[in-house]
């Protein structure tokens, strides 16, 4: 595997490979990073899709973050990872310039797109990958057509994003056993997500129960199956692991190695689901913000 970077972060020695593999090592009993290894960054709230369960409440005239003029960007560490999302990040006019700035700092950038935007802008995505502006590609599932499966299969680092309570058995049937990578996200009861949960509660709960009951079988249908921390909680993923395997694969609680930045509202928090009284005004340093989050996490 091609090694993208090797760095020391606190007592943690980290290697990141081109296929997305990350290896952490320490001589101590506990990983104690000096700075966040990954930051989830929202750069815009503009999107034309109008998904009923959108926890960000994105709209066609949603606000854009001033992504080229925030001081904290200049404090990002080499090989630190950022996951850029929205909204539709492709609607931000400064996206490419921002990605170029991150590349100059040797920051590893990943983006998440809706399936429709991915298919409409596949050349832009491909060029960004070829120019090493982005490495990881998340694509939020809309409809698992054969055309979509063929397109996404051409991107080795692409991961299909699905939501607990939205994913259907027929989706798994069509996507499974094709060598694909899938990330299951927890259902976020925020903004339109809250409204849709109230409106379609029974249907969502039935799908969540089905996914939890069939998770052990679904794992074997994908090249890689991963989860965000909310999905881990909702689906009780830990029950599928021995303690040794759980300790080996679990990446850590929110706030231990990661945190969230909203460049639209100029706030940061432990995660995108943090309550509004646990969101703080943006600071000029990514390490300063991580210190705040770690103090909150310890409490």
Protein Blocks (a to p, Z undefined) as FASTA:
>chain_A
ZZfbdcdehjaccdddfkopacdddfbfbdcdfbdfbdcddfbfcdfklpaklmnlpafk
bccddfklcfklmmpcehiacdddedjfklpmklmmmmmmmmmnopacdddddfklmmmm
mmmmmmmmmnomafbdcdddfblcfklmmmmmmpmkbccdddehjacfklmmmmgonlpa
cdddddddehjlmmmmmmmmmmmmmmmmmmmmmmmmmmmmpfbdcddfklmmmnommlmp
cfklmmmmmnbjehklgccddfklopadfblkbcfklcccddfbfklmmmmmmmmmmZZ
